[in-house]
């Protein structure tokens, strides 16, 4: 089977699983939002954000490096993975000590501090963010066999949904919500470990310090940039929690952030199977590498632009339906904030492709500068705009800071070509999405007609402006040959 087909199949598997994950997770979160008080909902989101930051260092940033080197040299893959297990085990002990100490110094309510041990376990078992669990998944990524991990991630959400139903019936406490969130992930983690042992071999701890030195020497830029990137994505919630503590604004912003990030899993699902191919192509042919990178960026933006356009136009009706079904009326205030935050998803999709490109080309060190400038800009703008403009100011700060990474990249010669490819690709798709959005807004259709009509209009305009070309149909035909695709190829000669 060709690499194109393998990548397409695994992207489809991951994307399909991620869609189901997000559907179940959003249902669970919205059910929790109805169960918990608005302030408690904000604390629930803050607890897992706190430990997701600590989880970033669980493998010292070696996950991408292990994947990259394993894709290039399959014989050393397990040795690298076992080093990852050993590094993760040592780091987890340090995380347990340091995170407890730091938590005691914070001004978080005692209710949050009391849930420390529950949250700490999520650093190992969580499928919602980077954790020790992701080290087990490396071999499945390199071998293009992501079906089992994806099914288990979906299982986590199904179990969690069952637990939420139990909470509705028997309890309404924040502590139970956190405990059962971690318990659902723990079940999936144990099953993944069993599948890993059955299909491959029992995990070991490799304390080869020379290999540790190589991996961490390559990964430390990723460690810092990953921390800065997640901080950049979540710092707005932390600052909102600090500046607006004790108000409903915390829960309102948490829901707005959740709505805006409802599709943030997509770029990772698309890019993850492509990363091993990028890593291989870089050592064989730079021209082919850049072509694969450009195709990845093109399809990431081809996905995000129409989704953001549709949601920005129809968000009032979507949130209103959610309020009528299961959300409290207070969350209607999240509509404008979520609409602004949605714009940042365009930059996020492109950023995911950008990061995969520079890691695959051994230029991960430059990611530190890009993310540091973006995060610094975000923090400064948040501290200025939140007191003046409230939650809308926080959302505007996030959008601006997400776009800053492209400007920063233009000033770094080693990665400038990666940014230029993004800008060139983004311009045409921005025009197509803008025209599509204008037509849909003017027609003022209902949700479903807007979706159907917008899809048709977007595809017609995308072909007219050569966003979609015959080359894309040829690629689709290679992935999944069908009579319909061949007919279209004949018509577009």
Beta strands, then each sheet from edge to edge (+ up, - down):
end
